Amino acid sequence: MATVYEVPADKLINKVAKDLKENQKFNRPEWAQYVKTGTHVERQPDNPDWWWVRAATVMRKVYIDGPVGTRRLRSVFGGRKNRGVKPEEFRRAGGKHLRVILQETDKLGFTEKVKGGRKMTAKGQSYLDKLTNEVLKA
């Protein structure tokens, strides 16, 4: 049985995002098509499926680094803020979309709250491992 560590991240994330969008009950909120992902970006994401890609990335992060909280995920998804002629500074990503994604994965039973954030449940771990095997076979 293959695990998340054995496949390239981009292939697994694309597979999980596609599966979350088509097969799971993982709905995008109405506001998600208009929102920026943080103060360090100028516009909303160009990819119309960015919500499911971010959800897949968050699930992979929780699997690998768990337990993970919103604050740590904000640091992971943050970036450099362009401040004009002043030097660039690091800014954390927005937290609302990360919190909502974690709450949705809790509803599906893929993650659970523990001290220090969220960790992957056995159901979530087997879900990601199953998709990992599909990526390896392709």
C-alpha positions as CSV (number, residue, x, y, z in Angstrom):
1,M,0.0,0.0,0.0
2,A,1.5,3.3,-1.1
3,T,1.4,6.4,1.1
4,V,1.3,10.2,0.3
5,Y,5.1,10.4,0.7
6,E,5.8,8.2,-2.3
7,V,4.1,10.2,-5.1
8,P,4.8,13.7,-6.5
9,A,2.8,16.3,-4.6
10,D,1.3,18.0,-7.7
11,K,-0.1,14.8,-9.2
12,L,-1.7,13.8,-5.9
13,I,-3.1,17.2,-5.3
14,N,-4.7,17.4,-8.7
15,K,-6.2,13.9,-8.3
16,V,-7.6,14.7,-4.8
17,A,-9.0,18.1,-6.0
18,K,-10.7,16.4,-9.0
19,D,-12.2,13.7,-6.7
20,L,-13.3,16.2,-4.1
21,K,-15.1,18.3,-6.7
22,E,-16.8,15.4,-8.5
23,N,-17.5,12.7,-6.0
24,Q,-17.4,14.1,-2.5
25,K,-19.9,16.5,-0.9
26,F,-17.3,19.2,-0.6
27,N,-19.1,22.4,-1.7
28,R,-17.5,25.8,-2.4
29,P,-19.1,28.7,-0.5
30,E,-20.7,31.5,-2.5
31,W,-18.0,34.0,-1.4
32,A,-15.1,31.9,-2.5
33,Q,-15.3,33.0,-6.1
34,Y,-14.7,36.6,-5.1
35,V,-12.2,36.3,-2.2
36,K,-8.4,37.0,-2.2
37,T,-6.4,34.3,-0.4
38,G,-4.3,36.9,1.6
39,T,-3.0,40.4,1.8
40,H,0.1,39.5,-0.1
41,V,-1.8,38.9,-3.4
42,E,-3.4,41.5,-5.5
43,R,-6.4,39.6,-7.1
44,Q,-8.4,36.5,-6.5
45,P,-7.1,33.2,-7.9
46,D,-7.2,32.7,-11.7
47,N,-8.0,29.0,-11.5
48,P,-11.8,28.5,-11.2
49,D,-11.2,25.2,-9.2
50,W,-8.8,26.8,-6.7
51,W,-11.1,25.9,-3.8
52,W,-10.7,22.2,-4.3
53,V,-7.0,22.5,-5.1
54,R,-6.5,24.4,-1.8
55,A,-8.6,21.8,0.1
56,A,-6.5,19.0,-1.4
57,T,-3.3,20.8,-0.4
58,V,-4.6,21.4,3.1
59,M,-5.5,17.7,3.5
60,R,-2.0,16.7,2.3
61,K,-0.4,19.1,4.8
62,V,-2.5,17.7,7.7
63,Y,-1.6,14.2,6.7
64,I,2.1,14.9,6.6
65,D,2.6,17.5,9.3
66,G,-0.5,17.0,11.6
67,P,-1.6,18.1,14.0
68,V,-1.8,21.4,12.2
69,G,-3.8,24.5,13.1
70,T,-5.0,27.5,11.1
71,R,-2.2,29.7,12.2
72,R,0.4,27.3,10.9
73,L,-1.4,26.8,7.6
74,R,-1.6,30.6,7.2
75,S,2.2,30.7,7.4
76,V,2.5,27.9,4.8
77,F,0.3,29.6,2.3
78,G,1.6,33.1,2.9
79,G,3.9,35.0,0.7
80,R,5.8,38.2,0.0
81,K,3.9,41.5,0.0
82,N,5.0,44.0,-2.7
83,R,5.1,47.3,-0.9
84,G,6.3,49.5,-3.8
85,V,9.7,51.0,-3.2
86,K,10.0,49.7,0.3
87,P,11.5,46.2,0.9
88,E,9.1,43.3,0.6
89,E,7.8,41.6,3.8
90,F,6.3,38.2,4.5
91,R,2.5,38.2,5.1
92,R,0.5,35.2,6.3
93,A,-2.4,34.1,4.1
94,G,-6.0,34.8,5.1
95,G,-7.5,32.4,7.6
96,K,-11.2,32.3,6.7
97,H,-10.9,30.0,3.7
98,L,-8.5,27.7,5.6
99,R,-10.9,27.5,8.6
100,V,-13.8,26.7,6.3
101,I,-11.9,24.0,4.5
102,L,-10.9,22.4,7.8
103,Q,-14.5,22.5,9.0
104,E,-15.7,20.8,5.8
105,T,-13.1,18.0,6.1
106,D,-14.3,17.6,9.7
107,K,-17.8,17.1,8.5
108,L,-16.7,14.5,5.9
109,G,-14.8,12.7,8.7
110,F,-11.4,13.1,7.1
111,T,-9.9,15.2,10.0
112,E,-10.6,15.7,13.7
113,K,-9.9,18.3,16.3
114,V,-7.1,17.5,18.7
115,K,-4.9,19.6,21.0
116,G,-2.7,21.7,18.7
117,G,-5.0,21.7,15.6
118,R,-6.4,19.0,13.4
119,K,-5.1,15.6,12.6
120,M,-6.1,13.1,9.9
121,T,-8.5,10.3,10.9
122,A,-8.2,6.7,9.7
123,K,-11.0,7.4,7.1
124,G,-9.1,10.4,5.8
125,Q,-5.8,8.5,5.7
126,S,-7.3,5.6,3.8
127,Y,-9.0,8.1,1.4
128,L,-5.6,9.7,0.5
129,D,-3.8,6.4,0.4
130,K,-6.4,5.0,-2.1
131,L,-6.0,8.0,-4.4
132,T,-2.2,7.7,-4.0
133,N,-2.4,4.1,-5.4
134,E,-4.5,5.4,-8.3
135,V,-1.8,8.0,-9.1
136,L,0.9,5.3,-9.0
137,K,-1.0,3.0,-11.3
138,A,-1.6,5.8,-13.9
